[in-house]
Amino acid sequence: MTVEDRRANIGISIRDAILACMDADQFHAKVVEQYHQYVNPYLAKLMNFAGFGVEVEGEGCYVIDHEGRRYLDFLGGYGVFSLGHRHPRVVDAVHKQLDKMPLSSKVFFSPVMAELAERLGNLAPGQLQFTFFSNSGTEAVEAAMKLAKGATGRTDIVSTVGGYHGKTLGALSITGREKYRLPFEPLLPGPNFVPFGDADALDKAITTNTAAFIVEAVQGEGGIHVAPPGYLKRAQELCRKHGALFIMDEVQTGLGRTGKMFACEHEGVEPDLMTLAKCLGGGVMPIGATLGTAEVWEKTFGKNPLIHTSTFGGNPIACAAGIAALDVIEEEGLIERSRELGSYLFERLRSLAQARPALVNQVRGMGLMVGVEFAYDEVGELTIAQLTKRGVIAAYTLNNPRVIRMEPPLVVTREQIDSALEAFDGALAETEALLTELGALEGFGQESNSMV
Ligand SMILES: Cc1ncc(COP(=O)(O)O)c(C=O)c1O
């Protein structure tokens, strides 16, 4: 009998069914071996070294592993799980759509896609009205780049150092970390990287060839850097002055994460294009969205309605999840929760950090998107390992390994924040003790420290 059969027959959890067939260690070994043989042996080695288990179930703010251990998810799938894992409203909407029409014929009008587009158009700032749907963040960025080039007839995109926009070839061209770009060069011609927060540098970088400037309101993978006050407003003015489009990448910050529906609303800016993904699928379905103004749409799709398409983009099952996600965000007051619990998390992290000045440089963030910057790259890795041991999931930011981010679901409770912080304090204490014992705190990682 297969694991699925057992589960269906006797109604036990997947984990119990697995354990009825093989013990937890055997199961772990099997999955790790499959990674080695068929997924990515180098990644498998890395994950195994860090001691990660096998995820089997997700529920609310928890991920449950093959041994039945519950982990508080303070990474939140890099922003995917704003509603937690398997929010019942989203799961229900997906089940209902699954029973009607999961994927689109791509010929008839889709009422579910139309409904989600209308909801987004009504929520979005400024003149953003239309939505092109895809399946991921990087695809949403690809669409924004193409539409910007199509609408302006210009070639170049300006981006920021440390900015993260995805890893497909177009989005990679404007992702501000060489480590990911260099092995694949030449990429798209023209990207020009300016320091994040430096409007004067942007003024010099935008030329008559610039189709758009793309920026995050809070650099997520760059290390949770919040745009300095006035920067986005100035960036918008400069784009308008030079005839370039202004793209806000809200893939990670969108839909309440920073304490506003869209992070660009903190500055009251009105982008010409905006990208969304991650939590738009309610933590249940993958989806990407590129929003644009009537003017951009007219200049691109007006000439050819099929100029940019996606087979799976805007599929009914993902859009049903998106509509349910927007309902939950509004009805459960998740934006207010993000603001209130975000400042609680921030203040508590700041006092923990002040108690360990040798390890922690800074705490920064907005809403429930908070980063802790360590004095050395290595401290992040050690602390994450200690946190995992204590039942809390966290990760460092992709473009800045010295920063670990805390992006718990917006449905997190104060008590869950307290537990995670207790674990964080313990993790820092053990890391500090280890480094002190090794005599490593002086000089350890100094070289990388000076690179900040
Ligand atoms: C701001 C931003 N843009 C784009 C992406 C790429 O999204 P995906 O990984 O879904 O392709 C990410 C992913 O972390 C992101 O944070």
The ligand as a MOL file (V3000), in Angstrom:
LIG
                    3D

  0  0  0     0  0            999 V3000
M  V30 BEGIN CTAB
M  V30 COUNTS 16 16 0 0 0
M  V30 BEGIN ATOM
M  V30 1 C 11.6740 42.1080 -4.9970 0
M  V30 2 C 11.7150 40.7920 -5.7180 0
M  V30 3 N 11.5280 40.7600 -7.0370 0
M  V30 4 C 11.5460 39.6000 -7.7190 0
M  V30 5 C 11.7760 38.3910 -7.0800 0
M  V30 6 C 11.8080 37.1190 -7.8670 0
M  V30 7 O 10.7010 36.3350 -7.5240 0
M  V30 8 P 10.6790 34.7620 -7.8510 0
M  V30 9 O 11.6570 34.1080 -6.9380 0
M  V30 10 O 9.2350 34.3660 -7.5830 0
M  V30 11 O 11.0260 34.6040 -9.2740 0
M  V30 12 C 11.9900 38.3840 -5.7000 0
M  V30 13 C 12.2670 37.1390 -4.9900 0
M  V30 14 O 12.7030 37.0900 -3.8660 0
M  V30 15 C 11.9610 39.6130 -4.9870 0
M  V30 16 O 12.1550 39.6690 -3.6670 0
M  V30 END ATOM
M  V30 BEGIN BOND
M  V30 1 1 1 2
M  V30 2 1 2 3
M  V30 3 2 2 15
M  V30 4 2 3 4
M  V30 5 1 4 5
M  V30 6 1 5 6
M  V30 7 2 5 12
M  V30 8 1 6 7
M  V30 9 1 7 8
M  V30 10 2 8 9
M  V30 11 1 8 10
M  V30 12 1 8 11
M  V30 13 1 12 13
M  V30 14 1 12 15
M  V30 15 2 13 14
M  V30 16 1 15 16
M  V30 END BOND
M  V30 END CTAB
M  END
